[in-house]
Amino acid sequence: MNTGDWWWVTQDQLLAGGTIVPVICTSDQTHLTNFSGDQHAWPLYLTIVNIREDIHRTPTQYIWILVGLIPCPPKSAKNTDEAWHSAVGTVLSPLRNLDITGPGLKWNCADEFQPQCYPLLAAWVGDYPEQVMIDQVSYGSCPMCEIPIGAPMGHSTIRPLDNPRDQDVHSELLDETNINILHTLGVHLIPNQFWQYPLCNVYRLWQPDELHQLLLGLVKDLLHWLLKYLKARNVKNQFDNRFMSVPRYPGLQLFCKPFDSMKCSSWQGKEIRGMIRSLAVNCAPILDCCKDDGKTPAETASDEMVMGAVCALCEFSLLVSQQDHSDLSLTALDDALNRFYKKKSDFREQKMSKSEKAQVDELLARESVGK
């Protein structure tokens, strides 16, 4: 985080000599037991960024500390989000009540000095449902921008952020005359307690997260789209045979069952990461373009697009897992992501319903006419 712009921009808004202590929180609804009434709870963890990265990655250092265990209300309860916000606001009240114009907090440092510290909420690690609840936006909306629900994202070219959400604007619209505007923006009609935290933008707390956004999100969806595509092309059995026939090699995970016959709902990042290491190799002989394989030109073009999307996302996922990045690796990440967005349109049939496909086709037709 110290290499990004946020730290430097925020530092300029503090008094001279102040030291930022960026705080990262994480929470996720956790299933506790099946034997005591199907109990759930929200554990709330906290850490700071002013710790070396190699120490952060060591589980035995206990960098993340449990600061609260929030009970989940019954399924029939109302105003669940408000109750969660109230509980989190109580736990994190010292961060909310910090005076950034004052002298800060005197904390002992490793160099035996006591700098003026300003602990600020900088990021929140969680999956999409968690971020929707934190941002108080409608499910299906983007937590970061005001793109309409259901609008196609990345269908042709990578687009810039559509009207980034502004919490100052949203707070001013919280009255009866602007209900329709807030509904259009996908914002709930209640004040968000995270608007009160100093130098905190709740719509920028969602940071890139390899586990939730990539492995358990986009990559897992790609696997399901790919299986539907292979099934429609009548080559799924070939893929299953190759999937279960990966030879033993250091670093490769072996699977003894087809992908769709395993309980994929319990898969974590380790299993998904192990699969993408051999996914492109398993798909290449099946989707590779060959003039003598009896494919029609349309099938050949479709296979090229699908294989390109698979290779691009596998390459992107493996590059992201590197601990250190350079300008060369960042350029390679941009290139892989661009290739994926350009090639993934052939999965539209596997992902969308007929009505959704008709809406997207209509929007694409309008864009082509506008150009």
C-alpha positions as MATLAB code, in Angstrom:
seq = 'MNTGDWWWVTQDQLLAGGTIVPVICTSDQTHLTNFSGDQHAWPLYLTIVNIREDIHRTPTQYIWILVGLIPCPPKSAKNTDEAWHSAVGTVLSPLRNLDITGPGLKWNCADEFQPQCYPLLAAWVGDYPEQVMIDQVSYGSCPMCEIPIGAPMGHSTIRPLDNPRDQDVHSELLDETNINILHTLGVHLIPNQFWQYPLCNVYRLWQPDELHQLLLGLVKDLLHWLLKYLKARNVKNQFDNRFMSVPRYPGLQLFCKPFDSMKCSSWQGKEIRGMIRSLAVNCAPILDCCKDDGKTPAETASDEMVMGAVCALCEFSLLVSQQDHSDLSLTALDDALNRFYKKKSDFREQKMSKSEKAQVDELLARESVGK';
ca = [
       0.000    0.000    0.000;
       2.915    2.366    0.595;
       3.734    2.262   -3.136;
       0.260    3.502   -4.146;
      -1.144    7.012   -4.412;
      -3.624    6.738   -1.529;
      -0.959    6.899    1.200;
       0.722    9.964   -0.277;
      -2.523   11.837   -0.983;
      -3.815   11.136    2.524;
      -0.507   12.120    4.122;
      -0.839   15.625    2.655;
      -4.135   16.093    4.528;
      -2.575   15.522    7.969;
      -0.536   17.810   10.163;
       3.191   17.984    9.589;
       4.941   15.131   11.357;
       1.869   12.904   11.454;
       2.219    9.180   10.794;
      -0.569    7.304    9.011;
      -1.448    3.883   10.399;
      -3.610    2.314    7.662;
      -6.101   -0.149    9.126;
      -7.365   -3.147    7.130;
     -10.464   -4.999    8.298;
     -11.968   -8.236    7.073;
     -15.204   -9.994    7.859;
     -17.232  -12.842    6.442;
     -20.308  -14.664    7.604;
     -19.058  -17.982    9.001;
     -20.953  -21.210    9.580;
     -20.172  -22.416   13.094;
     -22.051  -25.654   13.722;
     -24.931  -27.824   12.560;
     -25.620  -29.283   16.004;
     -26.728  -26.166   17.905;
     -29.407  -24.663   15.729;
     -27.395  -24.033   12.543;
     -25.393  -21.181   14.118;
     -23.676  -18.421   12.098;
     -21.545  -15.460   13.138;
     -19.572  -12.592   11.638;
     -15.970  -12.590   12.905;
     -14.324   -9.182   12.493;
     -10.533   -9.157   12.085;
      -8.168   -6.181   12.011;
      -4.562   -5.514   11.094;
      -2.359   -2.541   10.190;
      -0.201   -1.986    7.123;
       2.853   -0.641    8.970;
       4.281   -4.159    9.150;
       6.725   -5.783    6.775;
       5.084   -7.743    3.981;
       6.980  -10.964    4.689;
       5.745  -10.885    8.298;
       2.190  -10.286    7.091;
       2.385  -13.500    5.050;
       3.538  -15.628    8.013;
       0.526  -17.210    9.765;
       2.489  -17.898   12.955;
       3.030  -14.156   13.511;
      -0.706  -13.653   14.204;
      -0.830  -10.332   12.396;
      -4.628  -10.467   12.134;
      -6.388  -10.101   15.479;
     -10.029  -10.876   16.254;
     -11.700   -7.693   17.523;
     -15.310   -8.840   17.450;
     -17.629  -11.801   16.890;
     -20.954  -10.443   15.703;
     -23.912  -12.851   16.036;
     -26.122  -13.318   12.985;
     -29.817  -12.516   13.496;
     -32.464  -15.087   12.481;
     -33.346  -15.380    8.801;
     -36.766  -13.843    9.441;
     -35.270  -10.739   11.089;
     -35.585   -7.330    9.442;
     -32.997   -4.550    9.116;
     -30.117   -7.032    9.289;
     -27.743   -4.653    7.509;
     -28.514   -1.820    9.923;
     -27.888   -4.098   12.913;
     -24.537   -5.195   11.428;
     -23.502   -1.591   10.774;
     -24.446   -0.621   14.320;
     -22.368   -3.446   15.804;
     -19.337   -2.717   13.614;
     -19.665    0.992   14.385;
     -19.482    0.220   18.104;
     -16.358   -1.924   17.684;
     -14.590    0.575   15.416;
     -15.768    3.732   17.187;
     -12.178    4.826   18.065;
     -11.427    5.046   14.330;
     -14.619    6.982   13.632;
     -14.060    9.472   16.460;
     -10.422   10.242   15.575;
      -9.715   13.963   15.222;
      -7.391   14.383   12.233;
      -6.863   18.056   13.088;
      -5.568   17.190   16.556;
      -2.191   15.877   17.746;
      -3.047   12.246   17.019;
      -2.177    9.311   19.253;
       1.187    8.785   20.931;
       2.179    5.173   20.250;
       5.464    3.467   21.023;
       7.428    2.633   17.891;
      10.181    0.062   17.316;
      12.793    2.838   17.114;
      11.860    3.893   20.712;
      10.203    7.123   19.522;
       6.551    8.082   19.969;
       5.258    9.482   16.659;
       1.907   11.190   16.195;
      -0.148    8.298   14.820;
      -3.436    8.572   12.936;
      -5.139    5.180   12.485;
      -7.346    5.435    9.369;
      -9.628    2.833    7.833;
      -7.951    2.095    4.492;
      -9.351   -1.186    3.120;
     -11.862   -3.944    3.774;
     -11.208   -7.492    2.595;
     -14.327   -9.480    1.773;
     -16.378  -11.090   -0.955;
     -19.005   -9.331   -3.051;
     -21.996   -9.871   -0.676;
     -19.916   -8.451    2.155;
     -18.984   -5.347    0.149;
     -22.581   -4.783   -0.935;
     -23.629   -4.780    2.727;
     -20.781   -2.442    3.716;
     -21.525    0.021    0.904;
     -25.315   -0.226    1.433;
     -26.039   -0.697   -2.284;
     -28.442   -3.052   -4.029;
     -27.309   -6.597   -4.763;
     -26.152   -6.719   -8.372;
     -24.844   -3.146   -8.313;
     -21.196   -2.255   -8.605;
     -19.823   -1.197   -5.181;
     -17.461    1.296   -6.809;
     -19.304    2.964   -9.700;
     -22.829    3.890  -10.767;
     -23.134    1.626  -13.789;
     -26.786    0.526  -14.171;
     -27.719   -2.939  -12.950;
     -27.675   -5.429  -15.816;
     -25.618   -3.261  -18.161;
     -22.906   -5.263  -19.978;
     -19.424   -4.730  -18.585;
     -16.332   -5.393  -20.659;
     -18.269   -6.939  -23.539;
     -16.237   -5.272  -26.289;
     -13.440   -3.135  -24.865;
     -12.290   -2.326  -21.346;
     -14.198    0.771  -20.303;
     -13.166    3.386  -17.733;
     -14.910    3.534  -14.372;
     -18.533    4.618  -14.959;
     -19.224    7.616  -12.696;
     -17.360    6.651   -9.507;
     -19.621    6.690   -6.460;
     -19.340    9.832   -4.332;
     -20.424    9.442   -0.716;
     -20.839   13.203   -0.282;
     -23.334   13.297   -3.161;
     -25.197   10.239   -1.851;
     -25.495   11.699    1.654;
     -26.973   14.930    0.240;
     -29.595   12.955   -1.716;
     -31.004   11.251    1.411;
     -34.411   12.901    1.465;
     -37.869   12.067    0.137;
     -37.506   14.156   -3.026;
     -34.561   12.091   -4.305;
     -35.854    8.555   -3.678;
     -36.060    7.734   -7.389;
     -32.507    8.960   -7.988;
     -31.122    6.788   -5.182;
     -33.077    3.782   -6.463;
     -31.571    4.330   -9.907;
     -28.080    4.492   -8.400;
     -28.762    1.333   -6.350;
     -28.179    3.090   -3.002;
     -30.188    2.158    0.099;
     -32.263    4.917    1.677;
     -30.407    4.897    4.996;
     -27.252    6.755    6.127;
     -24.081    4.710    5.873;
     -22.104    4.878    9.134;
     -18.834    4.525    7.191;
     -19.434    8.020    5.743;
     -18.476    9.365    9.180;
     -14.948    7.894    9.235;
     -12.230   10.528    8.666;
     -10.437   10.446    5.307;
     -12.300    7.249    4.395;
     -14.177    6.620    1.167;
     -16.380    3.594    1.736;
     -16.669    2.999   -2.024;
     -12.898    2.595   -2.283;
     -12.486    0.143    0.592;
     -12.898   -2.823   -1.762;
      -9.343   -3.582   -2.805;
      -8.105   -6.167   -5.340;
      -8.499   -9.566   -3.709;
      -7.036  -12.621   -5.444;
      -9.092  -15.156   -3.488;
     -12.633  -13.723   -3.640;
     -12.567  -11.690   -6.847;
     -10.339  -13.833   -9.036;
     -10.081  -17.475   -7.942;
     -13.499  -17.960   -6.320;
     -15.098  -15.390   -8.611;
     -14.038  -14.995  -12.206;
     -11.974  -18.192  -12.580;
     -14.636  -20.383  -10.988;
     -17.298  -18.859  -13.250;
     -15.054  -19.466  -16.260;
     -14.815  -23.166  -15.370;
     -18.606  -23.504  -15.303;
     -18.978  -21.585  -18.584;
     -16.299  -23.766  -20.175;
     -18.001  -27.013  -19.138;
     -21.309  -25.828  -20.609;
     -19.553  -24.851  -23.830;
     -17.741  -28.188  -24.103;
     -21.000  -30.016  -23.431;
     -22.730  -28.059  -26.196;
     -19.853  -28.988  -28.542;
     -20.114  -32.687  -27.514;
     -16.472  -32.842  -26.405;
     -16.926  -32.770  -22.654;
     -16.026  -36.458  -22.282;
     -12.676  -35.784  -23.929;
     -12.020  -32.959  -21.495;
     -12.978  -35.139  -18.506;
     -10.577  -37.868  -19.626;
      -7.724  -35.393  -19.973;
      -8.675  -33.689  -16.710;
      -8.331  -36.980  -14.808;
      -5.201  -38.110  -16.684;
      -2.773  -35.344  -15.709;
       0.543  -37.080  -14.901;
       2.296  -36.619  -11.608;
       4.591  -33.611  -11.513;
       5.797  -31.338   -8.695;
       3.352  -28.482   -8.220;
       0.479  -30.074  -10.175;
      -2.646  -31.180   -8.359;
      -4.196  -34.482   -9.446;
      -7.962  -35.014   -9.744;
      -9.572  -38.451   -9.829;
     -13.104  -37.288  -10.709;
     -14.570  -35.002  -13.385;
     -14.882  -31.392  -12.366;
     -18.695  -31.226  -12.390;
     -19.021  -34.379  -10.261;
     -17.026  -32.900   -7.381;
     -18.467  -30.709   -4.635;
     -17.161  -27.473   -6.073;
     -19.084  -25.319   -3.582;
     -16.524  -26.193   -0.900;
     -13.532  -25.477   -3.114;
     -11.077  -22.873   -1.932;
      -8.307  -20.964   -3.635;
      -5.868  -23.869   -3.377;
      -8.011  -26.196   -5.505;
      -8.830  -23.523   -8.087;
      -5.179  -22.481   -8.346;
      -4.177  -26.107   -8.846;
      -6.689  -26.522  -11.648;
      -5.715  -23.476  -13.689;
      -2.116  -24.703  -13.861;
      -3.204  -27.474  -16.200;
      -6.474  -26.093  -17.600;
      -5.066  -24.588  -20.793;
      -3.076  -27.776  -21.529;
      -6.206  -29.896  -21.099;
      -8.266  -27.676  -23.409;
      -5.688  -27.075  -26.144;
      -5.934  -30.455  -28.007;
      -9.741  -30.262  -27.920;
     -10.219  -26.619  -28.959;
      -7.096  -26.204  -31.063;
      -7.787  -25.183  -34.638;
      -7.086  -27.932  -37.155;
      -8.163  -27.899  -40.797;
      -8.809  -31.652  -40.927;
     -10.979  -32.075  -37.836;
     -14.327  -31.556  -39.594;
     -15.248  -28.267  -37.884;
     -17.314  -25.644  -39.612;
     -15.807  -22.147  -39.953;
     -18.184  -20.883  -37.235;
     -17.113  -23.644  -34.827;
     -13.461  -22.981  -35.566;
     -13.861  -19.264  -34.877;
     -15.788  -19.975  -31.669;
     -13.152  -22.445  -30.447;
     -10.446  -19.863  -31.120;
     -12.263  -17.288  -28.994;
     -12.883  -19.718  -26.119;
      -9.321  -21.023  -26.121;
      -7.999  -17.463  -26.187;
     -10.156  -16.508  -23.187;
      -9.034  -19.590  -21.229;
      -5.347  -18.973  -21.926;
      -5.604  -15.257  -21.118;
      -7.326  -15.793  -17.762;
      -4.966  -18.622  -16.775;
      -2.003  -16.409  -17.627;
      -3.488  -13.509  -15.664;
      -4.202  -15.713  -12.618;
      -0.682  -17.144  -12.531;
       0.934  -13.721  -12.948;
      -1.153  -12.220  -10.139;
       0.137  -14.833   -7.671;
       3.695  -13.439   -7.898;
       4.856  -11.762   -4.701;
       6.788   -8.981   -6.476;
       5.838   -7.117   -9.635;
       7.740   -4.936  -12.068;
       6.733   -2.773  -15.013;
       7.172   -5.814  -17.247;
       4.822   -8.017  -15.195;
       2.221   -5.227  -14.887;
       2.295   -4.770  -18.670;
       1.816   -8.515  -19.095;
      -1.167   -8.407  -16.686;
      -2.810   -5.608  -18.687;
      -2.238   -7.504  -21.918;
      -3.720  -10.735  -20.536;
      -6.772   -8.934  -19.143;
      -7.346   -7.116  -22.445;
      -7.172  -10.406  -24.338;
      -9.642  -12.042  -21.952;
     -12.231   -9.266  -22.329;
     -11.916   -9.379  -26.107;
     -12.304  -13.190  -26.275;
     -14.911  -13.952  -23.601;
     -17.970  -12.931  -25.655;
     -18.439  -16.519  -26.882;
     -19.447  -17.554  -23.355;
     -22.566  -15.385  -23.586;
     -24.748  -18.358  -24.493;
     -23.579  -20.266  -21.390;
     -23.958  -17.382  -18.963;
     -27.127  -15.504  -19.848;
     -30.759  -16.333  -20.234;
     -32.573  -15.654  -23.523;
     -34.023  -12.355  -22.286;
     -30.635  -11.149  -21.031;
     -29.008  -12.144  -24.319;
     -31.625  -10.143  -26.247;
     -30.957   -7.073  -24.081;
     -27.192   -7.315  -24.588;
     -27.600   -7.795  -28.344;
     -29.775   -4.673  -28.438;
     -27.174   -2.651  -26.485;
     -24.371   -3.859  -28.739;
     -26.406   -2.901  -31.809;
     -26.928    0.586  -30.402;
     -23.209    0.964  -29.714;
     -22.305   -0.110  -33.248;
     -24.819    2.390  -34.687;
     -23.446    5.153  -32.470;
     -19.904    4.522  -33.705;
];
